[in-house]
C-alpha cells in the first residue's frame, strides 16, 4: 500500500518532473521538447487555415519565404521517432549484454504500460466530448465507431478521413515497429557476425520501399507539392498511402536505432570517426540537410514543375532528415564548434520538464488548438474592430495560448496517470 501511495504522490511526481537523472542523454531532452513545439506550431497554423473560411492554405504557404519551416514542422514527428529508436535500442542492447537475451514479455508489457494508460484516458476524453457536447452531425466527424482501432494501435490501417483521433497515427507506427524490432535486433546481434551491416541494409530497404510506393502509385508519382495544400481529398489519399504507414516511415525509427548501436556497442570507433575529417564534414552536412529540408517550400506552386525533384524529395527527405538528427545527437558526445552550440541550446536543464511532458502534450494538444481556433475565428468575424489581427498574428497568438494550455493539461495527466504508472513499472 505504501508503494502505491508513493507512486501516486503528487509531490514526488512533481519533483521528478524537474530533476533530471544523471543517466539521461541531455541533448535528447532538448530535441524532444523542440519536436513537440514544432508539432504544436504545425498543427495550430494548419488547423487555423482549414477552419477559417477567409483563408486558403496555399496563400499562407506562399505568403512569405521565411514561413516555409512552419509547413515543414511536421518533421517534429520524425525527431520523436529518432529519439524513440535510440532510447529503446539502448534498453534492448543493455538487456542483451547483461542477460544474453531479450525478455520479450517484459519488454512488451512495459511498452504497453508506458503508452496505454495516458492514451486510453485521452481516448475516453475524446469519446466523452463527442457524446456529451456535440450534435449528431458533429459527432459523426469524430468517427467514434473507429476508436477500437486506436485501442489496438491499428488506427493507421484505417483511411485518414475515417480515423478517430487522427493525430495519433504515430503511436500506432511505434507500437507496430516495436512488435517486430526486438526480435530483429536479437537475431542480428546474436546470430550474425555484422549486426550493424544488417541494420544498414534495412535502412536501404526503407528508402527502396518509399521509392517503390511512390513509383507504383500514379497519383503520388505525378503529384506536385501544392496538391497537398489545394486538394483536401488528395491530401487524405497521400496521408493514407505514404504518410502514416509503418513500411513508409520506419526509416526514422531505424535512424535512432543505428545511432544507439554505434553509441552503445562501438563507442570508441564512433568517437574516432566523429573526430576525423570525414566526421567533421558529415557534422556540417547533417546540419545543412536539416536546414534545407525545413526551409524548402515544397508546398508552394513554384515547385509544381519539378516532378522529378518531388519524387526524389518524397523518397529521401524524411530518412535523410532523421539520419541528420541522429548524427547530430551523436556529435554532441565530442567537442567541436557545432557540438558546443548544440549542447548549449539543447542540453540545458530547462528543456527537461518539457521533454518529460512531451508524450502527454502530444496526446492532448489538438483539443486546445481546435477550441481556440474556433473561438478565435468566430471572435474575429463577429468583432473585427476589437480583434483586428492579421492572420499571422492570430495564428501566433493561438499557438502561444494553446501551448500554455497544453502544458498545463499535460502536467495534470503526467502527475495523475503517466508518472504514477511509470513508478509502478519499476
Secondary structure, 3 states (H helix, E strand, C coil): CHHHHHHCCHHHHHHHHHCCCCCCCHHHHHHHHHHHHHHHHHHHHHHHHHHCCCCCHHHHHHHCHHHHHHHCHHHHHHHHHHHHHHHHHHHHHHHHHHHCCCCHHHHHHHHHHHHHHHHHHHHHHHHHHHHHHCCHHHHHCCCHHHHHHHHCCCHHHCCHHHCCCCCCHHHHHHHHHHHHHHHHHHHHHHHCCCHHHHHHHHHHHHHHHHHHHHHHCHHHHCCCCCHHHHCHHHHHHHHHHHHCCHHHHHHHHHHHHHHHHHHHHCHHHHHHHHCCHHHHHHHHHHHHHHHHHHHCCCCCHHHCCCHHHHHHHHHHHHHHHHHHHHHHHHHCCCCCHHHHHHHHHHCCCHHHHHHHHHHHHHHHHHHHHHHHHHHHHHHHHHCCCCCCCCHHHHHHHHHHHHHHHHHHHHHHHHHHHHHHHHHHHC
